[in-house]
Amino acid sequence: MTDRQHIEEFIGKVALGERAALAALYDATSGKLFSVCLRVLKNRSEAEDALQDVYLRIWAKADRYAVTGHSPMTWLITVARNIAIDRLRAKKENHVDLDNVGELAETRPGPEAASIAASERRQISLCFDELPTDRANAVRAAYLDGDSYQALADRFDVPLNTMRTWLRRSLISLKECLSR
C-alpha cells in the first residue's frame, strides 16, 4: 500500500484539481474505503455506489483536508463511513429492499468461514459483556446501526462530549480485549 506521505501528496494534488492524482489516490485507497462502505451497508452494490460518492466528495472537499499529523487514511475513512451511514439512514427511512434476498443467499460463507466467524462473534460478544451495558449499547448503536453521536447522547441523556468519551473509551477497551 502507498505510504502516508504519498497519500497526503495525492490529496494535495486532488485539491488542486489534478485528475491523475485522484486516479492514483483511488488506486491506493479504494480497497480499504470499499471495505468500510461494505461493512456499514452490508450490500455490495450499495457499497460500490457509496464508494463512487466517496471519491466525488473527496474531489469536491480535498482542499479542506489539513495535514495535522494524523494519518490521511483517517480522514478518508471518515468520509467513507459518513457517506455510508448517510445512505444507511436514507435506506432505513424508505421501505425494506426485498431485492437483496437472492443476493444474500448466493453469498453465504462456506463451513470453514462460518466456523471462524462464529468464533470471532463469540470473542466479540465476550468483550462486549465486559463493558457496562449502557456503553455496549451505545457502541452497537453508533457503529453497527449508524446512529449519530447526538442521537445517542439524547437517548442516554448525557452531554455530547460524554457520549464521545464513552464511545472512545469503549472502543479502546474492546480493542484491548480482542488483542488478549
Short mmCIF file of the C-alpha atoms (twelve columns), coordinates in Angstrom:
data_MODEL
# 
_entry.id   MODEL 
# 
loop_
_atom_site.group_PDB 
_atom_site.id 
_atom_site.type_symbol 
_atom_site.label_atom_id 
_atom_site.label_alt_id 
_atom_site.label_comp_id 
_atom_site.label_asym_id 
_atom_site.label_seq_id 
_atom_site.Cartn_x 
_atom_site.Cartn_y 
_atom_site.Cartn_z 
_atom_site.pdbx_PDB_model_num 
ATOM 1   C CA . MET A 1   0.000   0.000   0.000   1 
ATOM 2   C CA . THR A 2   1.096   3.546   -0.615  1 
ATOM 3   C CA . ASP A 3   2.579   5.254   2.403   1 
ATOM 4   C CA . ARG A 4   1.138   8.160   4.311   1 
ATOM 5   C CA . GLN A 5   3.265   10.814  2.598   1 
ATOM 6   C CA . HIS A 6   2.158   9.701   -0.875  1 
ATOM 7   C CA . ILE A 7   -1.491  9.735   0.137   1 
ATOM 8   C CA . GLU A 8   -1.107  13.259  1.542   1 
ATOM 9   C CA . GLU A 9   0.547   14.319  -1.718  1 
ATOM 10  C CA . PHE A 10  -2.288  12.790  -3.736  1 
ATOM 11  C CA . ILE A 11  -4.879  14.625  -1.621  1 
ATOM 12  C CA . GLY A 12  -2.984  17.891  -2.075  1 
ATOM 13  C CA . LYS A 13  -2.872  17.437  -5.828  1 
ATOM 14  C CA . VAL A 14  -6.570  16.490  -5.908  1 
ATOM 15  C CA . ALA A 15  -7.258  19.765  -4.083  1 
ATOM 16  C CA . LEU A 16  -5.534  21.492  -6.992  1 
ATOM 17  C CA . GLY A 17  -7.826  19.702  -9.459  1 
ATOM 18  C CA . GLU A 18  -5.407  17.073  -10.789 1 
ATOM 19  C CA . ARG A 19  -7.429  14.147  -12.118 1 
ATOM 20  C CA . ALA A 20  -4.380  11.888  -12.314 1 
ATOM 21  C CA . ALA A 21  -3.860  12.382  -8.581  1 
ATOM 22  C CA . LEU A 22  -7.469  11.323  -7.937  1 
ATOM 23  C CA . ALA A 23  -6.875  8.181   -10.004 1 
ATOM 24  C CA . ALA A 24  -3.690  7.447   -8.031  1 
ATOM 25  C CA . LEU A 25  -5.498  8.094   -4.745  1 
ATOM 26  C CA . TYR A 26  -8.290  5.771   -5.852  1 
ATOM 27  C CA . ASP A 27  -5.804  3.019   -6.734  1 
ATOM 28  C CA . ALA A 28  -4.068  3.399   -3.381  1 
ATOM 29  C CA . THR A 29  -7.127  3.595   -1.126  1 
ATOM 30  C CA . SER A 30  -10.245 2.208   -2.805  1 
ATOM 31  C CA . GLY A 31  -9.887  -1.295  -1.345  1 
ATOM 32  C CA . LYS A 32  -9.898  -0.035  2.239   1 
ATOM 33  C CA . LEU A 33  -12.638 2.525   1.637   1 
ATOM 34  C CA . PHE A 34  -14.799 -0.045  -0.145  1 
ATOM 35  C CA . SER A 35  -14.497 -2.374  2.851   1 
ATOM 36  C CA . VAL A 36  -15.614 0.465   5.145   1 
ATOM 37  C CA . CYS A 37  -18.672 1.100   2.947   1 
ATOM 38  C CA . LEU A 38  -19.435 -2.614  2.703   1 
ATOM 39  C CA . ARG A 39  -19.134 -3.085  6.466   1 
ATOM 40  C CA . VAL A 40  -21.699 -0.342  7.088   1 
ATOM 41  C CA . LEU A 41  -24.096 -1.070  4.226   1 
ATOM 42  C CA . LYS A 42  -23.792 -4.881  4.102   1 
ATOM 43  C CA . ASN A 43  -24.640 -4.822  0.388   1 
ATOM 44  C CA . ARG A 44  -22.022 -4.941  -2.352  1 
ATOM 45  C CA . SER A 45  -23.995 -2.879  -4.867  1 
ATOM 46  C CA . GLU A 46  -24.819 -0.189  -2.293  1 
ATOM 47  C CA . ALA A 47  -21.185 -0.124  -1.166  1 
ATOM 48  C CA . GLU A 48  -19.984 0.326   -4.755  1 
ATOM 49  C CA . ASP A 49  -22.382 3.262   -5.211  1 
ATOM 50  C CA . ALA A 50  -21.281 4.734   -1.905  1 
ATOM 51  C CA . LEU A 51  -17.625 4.387   -2.905  1 
ATOM 52  C CA . GLN A 52  -18.303 6.429   -6.034  1 
ATOM 53  C CA . ASP A 53  -19.881 9.111   -3.835  1 
ATOM 54  C CA . VAL A 54  -16.839 8.967   -1.548  1 
ATOM 55  C CA . TYR A 55  -14.459 9.902   -4.354  1 
ATOM 56  C CA . LEU A 56  -16.823 12.588  -5.615  1 
ATOM 57  C CA . ARG A 57  -16.808 14.062  -2.118  1 
ATOM 58  C CA . ILE A 58  -13.023 13.785  -1.897  1 
ATOM 59  C CA . TRP A 59  -12.731 15.581  -5.253  1 
ATOM 60  C CA . ALA A 60  -15.000 18.358  -4.015  1 
ATOM 61  C CA . LYS A 61  -13.579 18.664  -0.486  1 
ATOM 62  C CA . ALA A 62  -9.884  17.775  -0.806  1 
ATOM 63  C CA . ASP A 63  -8.973  21.406  -0.183  1 
ATOM 64  C CA . ARG A 64  -10.421 21.049  3.312   1 
ATOM 65  C CA . TYR A 65  -8.008  18.280  4.272   1 
ATOM 66  C CA . ALA A 66  -5.403  19.625  6.675   1 
ATOM 67  C CA . VAL A 67  -2.142  17.853  7.473   1 
ATOM 68  C CA . THR A 68  -2.439  17.508  11.233  1 
ATOM 69  C CA . GLY A 69  -0.044  14.699  11.981  1 
ATOM 70  C CA . HIS A 70  -2.831  12.139  11.878  1 
ATOM 71  C CA . SER A 71  -2.997  9.550   9.145   1 
ATOM 72  C CA . PRO A 72  -4.658  10.820  5.959   1 
ATOM 73  C CA . MET A 73  -6.420  7.459   5.855   1 
ATOM 74  C CA . THR A 74  -8.305  8.549   8.976   1 
ATOM 75  C CA . TRP A 75  -9.809  11.451  7.034   1 
ATOM 76  C CA . LEU A 76  -10.591 9.260   4.024   1 
ATOM 77  C CA . ILE A 77  -12.154 6.530   6.176   1 
ATOM 78  C CA . THR A 78  -14.241 9.152   7.986   1 
ATOM 79  C CA . VAL A 79  -15.536 10.467  4.659   1 
ATOM 80  C CA . ALA A 80  -16.385 6.919   3.537   1 
ATOM 81  C CA . ARG A 81  -18.020 5.969   6.833   1 
ATOM 82  C CA . ASN A 82  -20.125 9.145   6.915   1 
ATOM 83  C CA . ILE A 83  -21.362 8.654   3.355   1 
ATOM 84  C CA . ALA A 84  -22.186 5.006   4.014   1 
ATOM 85  C CA . ILE A 85  -24.039 5.893   7.223   1 
ATOM 86  C CA . ASP A 86  -25.974 8.622   5.391   1 
ATOM 87  C CA . ARG A 87  -27.012 6.061   2.779   1 
ATOM 88  C CA . LEU A 88  -27.955 3.583   5.513   1 
ATOM 89  C CA . ARG A 89  -30.099 6.181   7.268   1 
ATOM 90  C CA . ALA A 90  -31.778 7.117   3.990   1 
ATOM 91  C CA . LYS A 91  -32.435 3.444   3.324   1 
ATOM 92  C CA . LYS A 92  -33.963 2.990   6.796   1 
ATOM 93  C CA . GLU A 93  -36.337 5.839   6.064   1 
ATOM 94  C CA . ASN A 94  -37.523 4.022   2.938   1 
ATOM 95  C CA . HIS A 95  -39.064 0.601   2.665   1 
ATOM 96  C CA . VAL A 96  -37.160 -2.628  3.154   1 
ATOM 97  C CA . ASP A 97  -35.360 -3.674  -0.052  1 
ATOM 98  C CA . LEU A 98  -36.504 -7.223  -0.803  1 
ATOM 99  C CA . ASP A 99  -34.413 -7.387  -3.999  1 
ATOM 100 C CA . ASN A 100 -31.380 -8.427  -1.964  1 
ATOM 101 C CA . VAL A 101 -32.854 -11.698 -0.689  1 
ATOM 102 C CA . GLY A 102 -31.458 -13.728 -3.604  1 
ATOM 103 C CA . GLU A 103 -28.114 -11.951 -3.398  1 
ATOM 104 C CA . LEU A 104 -27.804 -12.816 0.293   1 
ATOM 105 C CA . ALA A 105 -28.480 -16.486 -0.373  1 
ATOM 106 C CA . GLU A 106 -25.738 -16.587 -3.009  1 
ATOM 107 C CA . THR A 107 -23.064 -15.092 -0.761  1 
ATOM 108 C CA . ARG A 108 -23.286 -17.418 2.222   1 
ATOM 109 C CA . PRO A 109 -19.907 -18.332 3.673   1 
ATOM 110 C CA . GLY A 110 -18.592 -21.868 3.483   1 
ATOM 111 C CA . PRO A 111 -18.358 -24.105 6.582   1 
ATOM 112 C CA . GLU A 112 -14.815 -23.028 7.468   1 
ATOM 113 C CA . ALA A 113 -15.587 -19.322 7.130   1 
ATOM 114 C CA . ALA A 114 -18.810 -19.795 9.113   1 
ATOM 115 C CA . SER A 115 -16.879 -21.518 11.902  1 
ATOM 116 C CA . ILE A 116 -14.266 -18.755 12.040  1 
ATOM 117 C CA . ALA A 117 -16.972 -16.082 12.008  1 
ATOM 118 C CA . ALA A 118 -18.829 -17.844 14.842  1 
ATOM 119 C CA . SER A 119 -15.637 -17.954 16.900  1 
ATOM 120 C CA . GLU A 120 -14.985 -14.272 16.276  1 
ATOM 121 C CA . ARG A 121 -18.598 -13.413 17.174  1 
ATOM 122 C CA . ARG A 122 -18.212 -15.284 20.476  1 
ATOM 123 C CA . GLN A 123 -14.998 -13.388 21.260  1 
ATOM 124 C CA . ILE A 124 -16.572 -10.032 20.381  1 
ATOM 125 C CA . SER A 125 -19.641 -10.899 22.443  1 
ATOM 126 C CA . LEU A 126 -17.458 -11.754 25.455  1 
ATOM 127 C CA . CYS A 127 -15.617 -8.451  25.058  1 
ATOM 128 C CA . PHE A 128 -18.902 -6.542  24.830  1 
ATOM 129 C CA . ASP A 129 -20.015 -8.282  28.043  1 
ATOM 130 C CA . GLU A 130 -17.014 -6.698  29.817  1 
ATOM 131 C CA . LEU A 131 -18.375 -3.212  29.036  1 
ATOM 132 C CA . PRO A 132 -21.094 -1.589  31.137  1 
ATOM 133 C CA . THR A 133 -24.453 -2.267  29.482  1 
ATOM 134 C CA . ASP A 134 -25.128 1.354   28.514  1 
ATOM 135 C CA . ARG A 135 -21.649 1.685   26.928  1 
ATOM 136 C CA . ALA A 136 -22.054 -1.560  24.985  1 
ATOM 137 C CA . ASN A 137 -25.471 -0.478  23.724  1 
ATOM 138 C CA . ALA A 138 -24.085 2.909   22.683  1 
ATOM 139 C CA . VAL A 139 -21.207 1.314   20.745  1 
ATOM 140 C CA . ARG A 140 -23.575 -1.070  18.954  1 
ATOM 141 C CA . ALA A 141 -25.938 1.771   18.070  1 
ATOM 142 C CA . ALA A 142 -23.148 4.059   16.832  1 
ATOM 143 C CA . TYR A 143 -21.029 1.633   14.856  1 
ATOM 144 C CA . LEU A 144 -23.456 -1.080  13.811  1 
ATOM 145 C CA . ASP A 145 -26.731 0.814   13.438  1 
ATOM 146 C CA . GLY A 146 -25.211 4.122   12.321  1 
ATOM 147 C CA . ASP A 147 -26.866 6.286   14.980  1 
ATOM 148 C CA . SER A 148 -25.354 9.750   15.327  1 
ATOM 149 C CA . TYR A 149 -23.464 10.782  18.444  1 
ATOM 150 C CA . GLN A 150 -26.092 13.447  19.139  1 
ATOM 151 C CA . ALA A 151 -28.938 10.916  18.880  1 
ATOM 152 C CA . LEU A 152 -27.098 8.642   21.306  1 
ATOM 153 C CA . ALA A 153 -26.405 11.491  23.715  1 
ATOM 154 C CA . ASP A 154 -30.113 12.310  23.681  1 
ATOM 155 C CA . ARG A 155 -31.122 8.650   24.104  1 
ATOM 156 C CA . PHE A 156 -28.770 8.081   27.052  1 
ATOM 157 C CA . ASP A 157 -29.417 11.552  28.470  1 
ATOM 158 C CA . VAL A 158 -25.751 12.582  28.609  1 
ATOM 159 C CA . PRO A 159 -23.868 15.535  27.084  1 
ATOM 160 C CA . LEU A 160 -22.499 15.046  23.565  1 
ATOM 161 C CA . ASN A 161 -18.858 15.123  24.718  1 
ATOM 162 C CA . THR A 162 -19.620 12.500  27.364  1 
ATOM 163 C CA . MET A 163 -21.050 10.250  24.647  1 
ATOM 164 C CA . ARG A 164 -17.922 10.735  22.549  1 
ATOM 165 C CA . THR A 165 -15.788 9.812   25.567  1 
ATOM 166 C CA . TRP A 166 -17.911 6.732   26.259  1 
ATOM 167 C CA . LEU A 167 -17.505 5.555   22.689  1 
ATOM 168 C CA . ARG A 168 -13.775 6.249   22.512  1 
ATOM 169 C CA . ARG A 169 -13.030 4.525   25.821  1 
ATOM 170 C CA . SER A 170 -15.311 1.608   24.970  1 
ATOM 171 C CA . LEU A 171 -13.543 1.070   21.639  1 
ATOM 172 C CA . ILE A 172 -10.192 1.128   23.412  1 
ATOM 173 C CA . SER A 173 -11.470 -1.474  25.900  1 
ATOM 174 C CA . LEU A 174 -12.807 -3.653  23.082  1 
ATOM 175 C CA . LYS A 175 -9.518  -3.421  21.218  1 
ATOM 176 C CA . GLU A 176 -7.580  -4.423  24.337  1 
ATOM 177 C CA . CYS A 177 -9.950  -7.319  24.991  1 
ATOM 178 C CA . LEU A 178 -9.766  -8.597  21.421  1 
ATOM 179 C CA . SER A 179 -5.969  -8.484  21.448  1 
ATOM 180 C CA . ARG A 180 -5.728  -10.774 24.500  1 
# 
